[in-house]
Amino acid sequence: MNTRHEIAEEAVTDRIVYVRPVLVSDLPEEVQEQAGGLDQIYALHDTDGERLALVRDRKLAFMLARQNDLAPVSVH
């Protein structure tokens, strides 16, 4: 049986997204072409490591996460 604390902790974990910088040169060519000359962009990943989105800057990554009721966490 789950306690109230365990349920709340699971809910928060399900909403976490990780924000990390990504070198455009490490991405597939078709994505590089869409990067508009940037050297680095930011990726949002779920807790399983699946990439959810790529955006041009860190601020936008955090805004996107929060607009989707997700809790962004920086990864270096």
HTML snippet that shows the backbone in 3Dmol.js (N, CA, C, O; Angstrom):
<script src="https://3Dmol.org/build/3Dmol-min.js"></script>
<div id="view" style="width:600px;height:400px;position:relative"></div>
<script>
const pdb = `
ATOM      1  N   MET A   1       0.838  -1.185   0.000  1.00  0.00           N
ATOM      2  CA  MET A   1       0.000   0.000   0.000  1.00  0.00           C
ATOM      3  C   MET A   1       0.880   1.245   0.000  1.00  0.00           C
ATOM      4  O   MET A   1       1.828   1.344   0.780  1.00  0.00           O
ATOM      5  N   ASN A   2       0.565   2.187  -0.872  1.00  0.00           N
ATOM      6  CA  ASN A   2       1.330   3.430  -0.944  1.00  0.00           C
ATOM      7  C   ASN A   2       0.875   4.395   0.132  1.00  0.00           C
ATOM      8  O   ASN A   2      -0.318   4.554   0.387  1.00  0.00           O
ATOM      9  N   THR A   3       1.849   5.036   0.757  1.00  0.00           N
ATOM     10  CA  THR A   3       1.500   6.083   1.704  1.00  0.00           C
ATOM     11  C   THR A   3       1.296   7.366   0.932  1.00  0.00           C
ATOM     12  O   THR A   3       1.671   7.462  -0.236  1.00  0.00           O
ATOM     13  N   ARG A   4       0.713   8.335   1.569  1.00  0.00           N
ATOM     14  CA  ARG A   4       0.462   9.624   0.923  1.00  0.00           C
ATOM     15  C   ARG A   4       1.777  10.230   0.424  1.00  0.00           C
ATOM     16  O   ARG A   4       1.825  10.797  -0.667  1.00  0.00           O
ATOM     17  N   HIS A   5       2.849  10.109   1.230  1.00  0.00           N
ATOM     18  CA  HIS A   5       4.157  10.652   0.862  1.00  0.00           C
ATOM     19  C   HIS A   5       4.695   9.961  -0.394  1.00  0.00           C
ATOM     20  O   HIS A   5       5.219  10.631  -1.283  1.00  0.00           O
ATOM     21  N   GLU A   6       4.575   8.641  -0.481  1.00  0.00           N
ATOM     22  CA  GLU A   6       5.072   7.906  -1.638  1.00  0.00           C
ATOM     23  C   GLU A   6       4.322   8.301  -2.910  1.00  0.00           C
ATOM     24  O   GLU A   6       4.923   8.438  -3.976  1.00  0.00           O
ATOM     25  N   ILE A   7       3.019   8.479  -2.793  1.00  0.00           N
ATOM     26  CA  ILE A   7       2.216   8.875  -3.951  1.00  0.00           C
ATOM     27  C   ILE A   7       2.623  10.269  -4.420  1.00  0.00           C
ATOM     28  O   ILE A   7       2.781  10.491  -5.620  1.00  0.00           O
ATOM     29  N   ALA A   8       2.794  11.207  -3.497  1.00  0.00           N
ATOM     30  CA  ALA A   8       3.199  12.568  -3.857  1.00  0.00           C
ATOM     31  C   ALA A   8       4.581  12.556  -4.502  1.00  0.00           C
ATOM     32  O   ALA A   8       4.815  13.273  -5.475  1.00  0.00           O
ATOM     33  N   GLU A   9       5.495  11.753  -3.971  1.00  0.00           N
ATOM     34  CA  GLU A   9       6.842  11.675  -4.525  1.00  0.00           C
ATOM     35  C   GLU A   9       6.814  11.100  -5.940  1.00  0.00           C
ATOM     36  O   GLU A   9       7.538  11.586  -6.809  1.00  0.00           O
ATOM     37  N   GLU A  10       6.004  10.091  -6.189  1.00  0.00           N
ATOM     38  CA  GLU A  10       5.881   9.510  -7.528  1.00  0.00           C
ATOM     39  C   GLU A  10       5.323  10.529  -8.510  1.00  0.00           C
ATOM     40  O   GLU A  10       5.773  10.597  -9.654  1.00  0.00           O
ATOM     41  N   ALA A  11       4.353  11.320  -8.077  1.00  0.00           N
ATOM     42  CA  ALA A  11       3.745  12.319  -8.961  1.00  0.00           C
ATOM     43  C   ALA A  11       4.769  13.363  -9.387  1.00  0.00           C
ATOM     44  O   ALA A  11       4.795  13.771 -10.548  1.00  0.00           O
ATOM     45  N   VAL A  12       5.612  13.796  -8.455  1.00  0.00           N
ATOM     46  CA  VAL A  12       6.637  14.780  -8.782  1.00  0.00           C
ATOM     47  C   VAL A  12       7.655  14.181  -9.737  1.00  0.00           C
ATOM     48  O   VAL A  12       8.045  14.830 -10.707  1.00  0.00           O
ATOM     49  N   THR A  13       8.091  12.959  -9.483  1.00  0.00           N
ATOM     50  CA  THR A  13       9.073  12.301 -10.337  1.00  0.00           C
ATOM     51  C   THR A  13       8.549  12.161 -11.751  1.00  0.00           C
ATOM     52  O   THR A  13       9.313  12.331 -12.701  1.00  0.00           O
ATOM     53  N   ASP A  14       7.287  11.859 -11.922  1.00  0.00           N
ATOM     54  CA  ASP A  14       6.703  11.713 -13.255  1.00  0.00           C
ATOM     55  C   ASP A  14       6.678  13.033 -14.015  1.00  0.00           C
ATOM     56  O   ASP A  14       6.578  13.033 -15.242  1.00  0.00           O
ATOM     57  N   ARG A  15       6.767  14.146 -13.314  1.00  0.00           N
ATOM     58  CA  ARG A  15       6.662  15.449 -13.963  1.00  0.00           C
ATOM     59  C   ARG A  15       8.022  16.099 -14.196  1.00  0.00           C
ATOM     60  O   ARG A  15       8.078  17.192 -14.758  1.00  0.00           O
ATOM     61  N   ILE A  16       9.110  15.471 -13.786  1.00  0.00           N
ATOM     62  CA  ILE A  16      10.441  16.044 -13.956  1.00  0.00           C
ATOM     63  C   ILE A  16      10.898  15.904 -15.406  1.00  0.00           C
ATOM     64  O   ILE A  16      10.721  14.856 -16.027  1.00  0.00           O
ATOM     65  N   VAL A  17      11.483  16.971 -15.932  1.00  0.00           N
ATOM     66  CA  VAL A  17      12.174  16.911 -17.213  1.00  0.00           C
ATOM     67  C   VAL A  17      13.572  17.484 -16.999  1.00  0.00           C
ATOM     68  O   VAL A  17      13.774  18.423 -16.229  1.00  0.00           O
ATOM     69  N   TYR A  18      14.515  16.895 -17.697  1.00  0.00           N
ATOM     70  CA  TYR A  18      15.900  17.328 -17.589  1.00  0.00           C
ATOM     71  C   TYR A  18      16.249  18.211 -18.776  1.00  0.00           C
ATOM     72  O   TYR A  18      15.953  17.877 -19.923  1.00  0.00           O
ATOM     73  N   VAL A  19      16.881  19.340 -18.487  1.00  0.00           N
ATOM     74  CA  VAL A  19      17.275  20.305 -19.508  1.00  0.00           C
ATOM     75  C   VAL A  19      18.798  20.282 -19.590  1.00  0.00           C
ATOM     76  O   VAL A  19      19.493  20.487 -18.595  1.00  0.00           O
ATOM     77  N   ARG A  20      19.302  20.027 -20.794  1.00  0.00           N
ATOM     78  CA  ARG A  20      20.750  19.989 -20.952  1.00  0.00           C
ATOM     79  C   ARG A  20      21.159  20.603 -22.280  1.00  0.00           C
ATOM     80  O   ARG A  20      20.421  20.536 -23.263  1.00  0.00           O
ATOM     81  N   PRO A  21      22.350  21.205 -22.298  1.00  0.00           N
ATOM     82  CA  PRO A  21      22.857  21.749 -23.554  1.00  0.00           C
ATOM     83  C   PRO A  21      23.282  20.629 -24.492  1.00  0.00           C
ATOM     84  O   PRO A  21      23.744  19.576 -24.053  1.00  0.00           O
ATOM     85  N   VAL A  22      23.121  20.870 -25.788  1.00  0.00           N
ATOM     86  CA  VAL A  22      23.486  19.898 -26.812  1.00  0.00           C
ATOM     87  C   VAL A  22      24.228  20.645 -27.919  1.00  0.00           C
ATOM     88  O   VAL A  22      23.772  21.688 -28.387  1.00  0.00           O
ATOM     89  N   LEU A  23      25.358  20.110 -28.328  1.00  0.00           N
ATOM     90  CA  LEU A  23      26.064  20.692 -29.464  1.00  0.00           C
ATOM     91  C   LEU A  23      25.311  20.346 -30.745  1.00  0.00           C
ATOM     92  O   LEU A  23      24.968  19.187 -30.980  1.00  0.00           O
ATOM     93  N   VAL A  24      25.062  21.338 -31.552  1.00  0.00           N
ATOM     94  CA  VAL A  24      24.347  21.123 -32.810  1.00  0.00           C
ATOM     95  C   VAL A  24      25.106  20.128 -33.680  1.00  0.00           C
ATOM     96  O   VAL A  24      24.492  19.346 -34.406  1.00  0.00           O
ATOM     97  N   SER A  25      26.418  20.152 -33.615  1.00  0.00           N
ATOM     98  CA  SER A  25      27.236  19.246 -34.430  1.00  0.00           C
ATOM     99  C   SER A  25      27.039  17.777 -34.054  1.00  0.00           C
ATOM    100  O   SER A  25      27.384  16.890 -34.836  1.00  0.00           O
ATOM    101  N   ASP A  26      26.488  17.510 -32.866  1.00  0.00           N
ATOM    102  CA  ASP A  26      26.216  16.134 -32.430  1.00  0.00           C
ATOM    103  C   ASP A  26      24.857  15.618 -32.893  1.00  0.00           C
ATOM    104  O   ASP A  26      24.528  14.453 -32.673  1.00  0.00           O
ATOM    105  N   LEU A  27      24.073  16.470 -33.527  1.00  0.00           N
ATOM    106  CA  LEU A  27      22.719  16.109 -33.951  1.00  0.00           C
ATOM    107  C   LEU A  27      22.710  15.647 -35.407  1.00  0.00           C
ATOM    108  O   LEU A  27      23.641  15.938 -36.157  1.00  0.00           O
ATOM    109  N   PRO A  28      21.665  14.932 -35.806  1.00  0.00           N
ATOM    110  CA  PRO A  28      21.545  14.516 -37.215  1.00  0.00           C
ATOM    111  C   PRO A  28      21.543  15.738 -38.144  1.00  0.00           C
ATOM    112  O   PRO A  28      21.128  16.829 -37.754  1.00  0.00           O
ATOM    113  N   GLU A  29      22.008  15.534 -39.359  1.00  0.00           N
ATOM    114  CA  GLU A  29      22.129  16.638 -40.330  1.00  0.00           C
ATOM    115  C   GLU A  29      20.838  17.412 -40.526  1.00  0.00           C
ATOM    116  O   GLU A  29      20.860  18.641 -40.599  1.00  0.00           O
ATOM    117  N   GLU A  30      19.701  16.707 -40.612  1.00  0.00           N
ATOM    118  CA  GLU A  30      18.437  17.415 -40.841  1.00  0.00           C
ATOM    119  C   GLU A  30      18.080  18.338 -39.684  1.00  0.00           C
ATOM    120  O   GLU A  30      17.420  19.357 -39.889  1.00  0.00           O
ATOM    121  N   VAL A  31      18.504  18.000 -38.482  1.00  0.00           N
ATOM    122  CA  VAL A  31      18.268  18.870 -37.328  1.00  0.00           C
ATOM    123  C   VAL A  31      19.266  20.020 -37.352  1.00  0.00           C
ATOM    124  O   VAL A  31      18.910  21.159 -37.050  1.00  0.00           O
ATOM    125  N   GLN A  32      20.507  19.731 -37.706  1.00  0.00           N
ATOM    126  CA  GLN A  32      21.522  20.777 -37.800  1.00  0.00           C
ATOM    127  C   GLN A  32      21.087  21.876 -38.757  1.00  0.00           C
ATOM    128  O   GLN A  32      21.302  23.059 -38.493  1.00  0.00           O
ATOM    129  N   GLU A  33      20.474  21.485 -39.870  1.00  0.00           N
ATOM    130  CA  GLU A  33      20.019  22.454 -40.868  1.00  0.00           C
ATOM    131  C   GLU A  33      18.950  23.394 -40.313  1.00  0.00           C
ATOM    132  O   GLU A  33      18.810  24.523 -40.783  1.00  0.00           O
ATOM    133  N   GLN A  34      18.207  22.935 -39.325  1.00  0.00           N
ATOM    134  CA  GLN A  34      17.131  23.743 -38.740  1.00  0.00           C
ATOM    135  C   GLN A  34      17.599  24.583 -37.557  1.00  0.00           C
ATOM    136  O   GLN A  34      16.811  25.338 -36.989  1.00  0.00           O
ATOM    137  N   ALA A  35      18.869  24.463 -37.177  1.00  0.00           N
ATOM    138  CA  ALA A  35      19.379  25.135 -35.985  1.00  0.00           C
ATOM    139  C   ALA A  35      19.694  26.605 -36.204  1.00  0.00           C
ATOM    140  O   ALA A  35      20.071  27.298 -35.259  1.00  0.00           O
ATOM    141  N   GLY A  36      19.549  27.093 -37.420  1.00  0.00           N
ATOM    142  CA  GLY A  36      19.715  28.520 -37.676  1.00  0.00           C
ATOM    143  C   GLY A  36      21.090  29.068 -37.337  1.00  0.00           C
ATOM    144  O   GLY A  36      21.201  30.209 -36.887  1.00  0.00           O
ATOM    145  N   GLY A  37      22.136  28.284 -37.541  1.00  0.00           N
ATOM    146  CA  GLY A  37      23.487  28.772 -37.291  1.00  0.00           C
ATOM    147  C   GLY A  37      23.948  28.712 -35.845  1.00  0.00           C
ATOM    148  O   GLY A  37      25.055  29.153 -35.538  1.00  0.00           O
ATOM    149  N   LEU A  38      23.131  28.181 -34.954  1.00  0.00           N
ATOM    150  CA  LEU A  38      23.526  28.067 -33.550  1.00  0.00           C
ATOM    151  C   LEU A  38      24.533  26.934 -33.376  1.00  0.00           C
ATOM    152  O   LEU A  38      24.482  25.933 -34.090  1.00  0.00           O
ATOM    153  N   ASP A  39      25.439  27.099 -32.432  1.00  0.00           N
ATOM    154  CA  ASP A  39      26.406  26.041 -32.115  1.00  0.00           C
ATOM    155  C   ASP A  39      25.879  25.100 -31.043  1.00  0.00           C
ATOM    156  O   ASP A  39      26.247  23.927 -30.985  1.00  0.00           O
ATOM    157  N   GLN A  40      25.005  25.640 -30.194  1.00  0.00           N
ATOM    158  CA  GLN A  40      24.458  24.871 -29.071  1.00  0.00           C
ATOM    159  C   GLN A  40      22.973  25.161 -28.930  1.00  0.00           C
ATOM    160  O   GLN A  40      22.537  26.302 -29.086  1.00  0.00           O
ATOM    161  N   ILE A  41      22.208  24.135 -28.639  1.00  0.00           N
ATOM    162  CA  ILE A  41      20.786  24.291 -28.325  1.00  0.00           C
ATOM    163  C   ILE A  41      20.521  23.500 -27.050  1.00  0.00           C
ATOM    164  O   ILE A  41      21.450  22.947 -26.462  1.00  0.00           O
ATOM    165  N   TYR A  42      19.266  23.441 -26.618  1.00  0.00           N
ATOM    166  CA  TYR A  42      18.922  22.744 -25.376  1.00  0.00           C
ATOM    167  C   TYR A  42      17.893  21.658 -25.633  1.00  0.00           C
ATOM    168  O   TYR A  42      16.949  21.828 -26.405  1.00  0.00           O
ATOM    169  N   ALA A  43      18.109  20.540 -24.960  1.00  0.00           N
ATOM    170  CA  ALA A  43      17.210  19.395 -25.077  1.00  0.00           C
ATOM    171  C   ALA A  43      16.470  19.198 -23.764  1.00  0.00           C
ATOM    172  O   ALA A  43      17.022  19.413 -22.685  1.00  0.00           O
ATOM    173  N   LEU A  44      15.211  18.785 -23.871  1.00  0.00           N
ATOM    174  CA  LEU A  44      14.422  18.381 -22.713  1.00  0.00           C
ATOM    175  C   LEU A  44      14.240  16.872 -22.800  1.00  0.00           C
ATOM    176  O   LEU A  44      13.826  16.345 -23.833  1.00  0.00           O
ATOM    177  N   HIS A  45      14.553  16.184 -21.709  1.00  0.00           N
ATOM    178  CA  HIS A  45      14.452  14.727 -21.652  1.00  0.00           C
ATOM    179  C   HIS A  45      13.565  14.316 -20.481  1.00  0.00           C
ATOM    180  O   HIS A  45      13.563  14.967 -19.436  1.00  0.00           O
ATOM    181  N   ASP A  46      12.804  13.222 -20.665  1.00  0.00           N
ATOM    182  CA  ASP A  46      12.015  12.699 -19.544  1.00  0.00           C
ATOM    183  C   ASP A  46      12.923  11.883 -18.641  1.00  0.00           C
ATOM    184  O   ASP A  46      14.119  11.760 -18.909  1.00  0.00           O
ATOM    185  N   THR A  47      12.367  11.323 -17.574  1.00  0.00           N
ATOM    186  CA  THR A  47      13.170  10.591 -16.596  1.00  0.00           C
ATOM    187  C   THR A  47      13.732   9.286 -17.144  1.00  0.00           C
ATOM    188  O   THR A  47      14.637   8.703 -16.547  1.00  0.00           O
ATOM    189  N   ASP A  48      13.201   8.819 -18.280  1.00  0.00           N
ATOM    190  CA  ASP A  48      13.739   7.615 -18.926  1.00  0.00           C
ATOM    191  C   ASP A  48      14.820   7.954 -19.950  1.00  0.00           C
ATOM    192  O   ASP A  48      15.389   7.058 -20.573  1.00  0.00           O
ATOM    193  N   GLY A  49      15.104   9.250 -20.124  1.00  0.00           N
ATOM    194  CA  GLY A  49      16.132   9.676 -21.057  1.00  0.00           C
ATOM    195  C   GLY A  49      15.637   9.962 -22.458  1.00  0.00           C
ATOM    196  O   GLY A  49      16.427  10.323 -23.331  1.00  0.00           O
ATOM    197  N   GLU A  50      14.341   9.807 -22.690  1.00  0.00           N
ATOM    198  CA  GLU A  50      13.796  10.076 -24.024  1.00  0.00           C
ATOM    199  C   GLU A  50      13.766  11.581 -24.279  1.00  0.00           C
ATOM    200  O   GLU A  50      13.303  12.358 -23.444  1.00  0.00           O
ATOM    201  N   ARG A  51      14.269  11.977 -25.449  1.00  0.00           N
ATOM    202  CA  ARG A  51      14.256  13.390 -25.805  1.00  0.00           C
ATOM    203  C   ARG A  51      12.840  13.806 -26.160  1.00  0.00           C
ATOM    204  O   ARG A  51      12.185  13.195 -27.004  1.00  0.00           O
ATOM    205  N   LEU A  52      12.382  14.861 -25.496  1.00  0.00           N
ATOM    206  CA  LEU A  52      11.034  15.359 -25.718  1.00  0.00           C
ATOM    207  C   LEU A  52      11.005  16.557 -26.656  1.00  0.00           C
ATOM    208  O   LEU A  52      10.058  16.736 -27.423  1.00  0.00           O
ATOM    209  N   ALA A  53      12.058  17.382 -26.587  1.00  0.00           N
ATOM    210  CA  ALA A  53      12.072  18.599 -27.402  1.00  0.00           C
ATOM    211  C   ALA A  53      13.489  19.143 -27.510  1.00  0.00           C
ATOM    212  O   ALA A  53      14.352  18.869 -26.676  1.00  0.00           O
ATOM    213  N   LEU A  54      13.698  19.920 -28.561  1.00  0.00           N
ATOM    214  CA  LEU A  54      14.917  20.705 -28.740  1.00  0.00           C
ATOM    215  C   LEU A  54      14.496  22.151 -28.917  1.00  0.00           C
ATOM    216  O   LEU A  54      13.587  22.451 -29.691  1.00  0.00           O
ATOM    217  N   VAL A  55      15.162  23.051 -28.194  1.00  0.00           N
ATOM    218  CA  VAL A  55      14.832  24.478 -28.293  1.00  0.00           C
ATOM    219  C   VAL A  55      16.116  25.290 -28.363  1.00  0.00           C
ATOM    220  O   VAL A  55      17.200  24.785 -28.067  1.00  0.00           O
ATOM    221  N   ARG A  56      15.987  26.541 -28.752  1.00  0.00           N
ATOM    222  CA  ARG A  56      17.170  27.368 -29.032  1.00  0.00           C
ATOM    223  C   ARG A  56      17.938  27.827 -27.797  1.00  0.00           C
ATOM    224  O   ARG A  56      19.149  28.035 -27.877  1.00  0.00           O
ATOM    225  N   ASP A  57      17.252  27.995 -26.632  1.00  0.00           N
ATOM    226  CA  ASP A  57      17.984  28.459 -25.452  1.00  0.00           C
ATOM    227  C   ASP A  57      17.403  27.901 -24.155  1.00  0.00           C
ATOM    228  O   ASP A  57      16.295  27.365 -24.123  1.00  0.00           O
ATOM    229  N   ARG A  58      18.179  28.043 -23.099  1.00  0.00           N
ATOM    230  CA  ARG A  58      17.819  27.474 -21.792  1.00  0.00           C
ATOM    231  C   ARG A  58      16.522  28.088 -21.251  1.00  0.00           C
ATOM    232  O   ARG A  58      15.660  27.378 -20.733  1.00  0.00           O
ATOM    233  N   LYS A  59      16.396  29.389 -21.374  1.00  0.00           N
ATOM    234  CA  LYS A  59      15.204  30.075 -20.877  1.00  0.00           C
ATOM    235  C   LYS A  59      13.943  29.514 -21.541  1.00  0.00           C
ATOM    236  O   LYS A  59      12.941  29.264 -20.872  1.00  0.00           O
ATOM    237  N   LEU A  60      14.002  29.322 -22.843  1.00  0.00           N
ATOM    238  CA  LEU A  60      12.865  28.763 -23.572  1.00  0.00           C
ATOM    239  C   LEU A  60      12.580  27.325 -23.124  1.00  0.00           C
ATOM    240  O   LEU A  60      11.419  26.926 -23.032  1.00  0.00           O
ATOM    241  N   ALA A  61      13.620  26.555 -22.847  1.00  0.00           N
ATOM    242  CA  ALA A  61      13.441  25.178 -22.384  1.00  0.00           C
ATOM    243  C   ALA A  61      12.668  25.147 -21.063  1.00  0.00           C
ATOM    244  O   ALA A  61      11.758  24.337 -20.887  1.00  0.00           O
ATOM    245  N   PHE A  62      13.035  26.025 -20.149  1.00  0.00           N
ATOM    246  CA  PHE A  62      12.347  26.075 -18.856  1.00  0.00           C
ATOM    247  C   PHE A  62      10.910  26.566 -19.012  1.00  0.00           C
ATOM    248  O   PHE A  62      10.002  26.060 -18.354  1.00  0.00           O
ATOM    249  N   MET A  63      10.709  27.547 -19.880  1.00  0.00           N
ATOM    250  CA  MET A  63       9.351  28.047 -20.118  1.00  0.00           C
ATOM    251  C   MET A  63       8.474  26.953 -20.714  1.00  0.00           C
ATOM    252  O   MET A  63       7.332  26.772 -20.291  1.00  0.00           O
ATOM    253  N   LEU A  64       8.997  26.230 -21.687  1.00  0.00           N
ATOM    254  CA  LEU A  64       8.245  25.154 -22.322  1.00  0.00           C
ATOM    255  C   LEU A  64       7.860  24.079 -21.308  1.00  0.00           C
ATOM    256  O   LEU A  64       6.724  23.605 -21.294  1.00  0.00           O
ATOM    257  N   ALA A  65       8.799  23.707 -20.473  1.00  0.00           N
ATOM    258  CA  ALA A  65       8.519  22.696 -19.446  1.00  0.00           C
ATOM    259  C   ALA A  65       7.399  23.164 -18.519  1.00  0.00           C
ATOM    260  O   ALA A  65       6.436  22.434 -18.281  1.00  0.00           O
ATOM    261  N   ARG A  66       7.527  24.361 -18.008  1.00  0.00           N
ATOM    262  CA  ARG A  66       6.522  24.874 -17.057  1.00  0.00           C
ATOM    263  C   ARG A  66       5.148  25.049 -17.704  1.00  0.00           C
ATOM    264  O   ARG A  66       4.128  24.825 -17.052  1.00  0.00           O
ATOM    265  N   GLN A  67       5.112  25.443 -18.971  1.00  0.00           N
ATOM    266  CA  GLN A  67       3.833  25.584 -19.667  1.00  0.00           C
ATOM    267  C   GLN A  67       3.128  24.242 -19.822  1.00  0.00           C
ATOM    268  O   GLN A  67       1.912  24.188 -20.007  1.00  0.00           O
ATOM    269  N   ASN A  68       3.893  23.171 -19.745  1.00  0.00           N
ATOM    270  CA  ASN A  68       3.329  21.827 -19.856  1.00  0.00           C
ATOM    271  C   ASN A  68       3.258  21.115 -18.511  1.00  0.00           C
ATOM    272  O   ASN A  68       3.233  19.887 -18.443  1.00  0.00           O
ATOM    273  N   ASP A  69       3.226  21.911 -17.439  1.00  0.00           N
ATOM    274  CA  ASP A  69       3.121  21.397 -16.069  1.00  0.00           C
ATOM    275  C   ASP A  69       4.205  20.397 -15.718  1.00  0.00           C
ATOM    276  O   ASP A  69       3.959  19.409 -15.027  1.00  0.00           O
ATOM    277  N   LEU A  70       5.425  20.671 -16.212  1.00  0.00           N
ATOM    278  CA  LEU A  70       6.570  19.830 -15.918  1.00  0.00           C
ATOM    279  C   LEU A  70       7.541  20.592 -15.041  1.00  0.00           C
ATOM    280  O   LEU A  70       7.552  21.823 -15.046  1.00  0.00           O
ATOM    281  N   ALA A  71       8.357  19.872 -14.289  1.00  0.00           N
ATOM    282  CA  ALA A  71       9.324  20.475 -13.393  1.00  0.00           C
ATOM    283  C   ALA A  71      10.720  20.353 -14.010  1.00  0.00           C
ATOM    284  O   ALA A  71      11.313  19.275 -13.964  1.00  0.00           O
ATOM    285  N   PRO A  72      11.260  21.440 -14.589  1.00  0.00           N
ATOM    286  CA  PRO A  72      12.573  21.365 -15.236  1.00  0.00           C
ATOM    287  C   PRO A  72      13.721  21.328 -14.235  1.00  0.00           C
ATOM    288  O   PRO A  72      13.697  21.999 -13.203  1.00  0.00           O
ATOM    289  N   VAL A  73      14.734  20.520 -14.574  1.00  0.00           N
ATOM    290  CA  VAL A  73      15.944  20.396 -13.763  1.00  0.00           C
ATOM    291  C   VAL A  73      17.128  20.500 -14.717  1.00  0.00           C
ATOM    292  O   VAL A  73      17.153  19.837 -15.754  1.00  0.00           O
ATOM    293  N   SER A  74      18.113  21.334 -14.368  1.00  0.00           N
ATOM    294  CA  SER A  74      19.301  21.473 -15.216  1.00  0.00           C
ATOM    295  C   SER A  74      20.213  20.263 -15.076  1.00  0.00           C
ATOM    296  O   SER A  74      20.392  19.722 -13.984  1.00  0.00           O
ATOM    297  N   VAL A  75      20.783  19.851 -16.194  1.00  0.00           N
ATOM    298  CA  VAL A  75      21.803  18.809 -16.215  1.00  0.00           C
ATOM    299  C   VAL A  75      22.996  19.408 -16.916  1.00  0.00           C
ATOM    300  O   VAL A  75      22.863  19.988 -17.994  1.00  0.00           O
ATOM    301  N   HIS A  76      24.169  19.271 -16.311  1.00  0.00           N
ATOM    302  CA  HIS A  76      25.380  19.870 -16.896  1.00  0.00           C
ATOM    303  C   HIS A  76      26.127  18.879 -17.725  1.00  0.00           C
ATOM    304  O   HIS A  76      27.169  19.208 -18.291  1.00  0.00           O
TER     305      HIS A  76
END
`;
const viewer = $3Dmol.createViewer("view");
viewer.addModel(pdb, "pdb");
viewer.setStyle({}, {cartoon: {color: "spectrum"}});
viewer.zoomTo();
viewer.render();
</script>
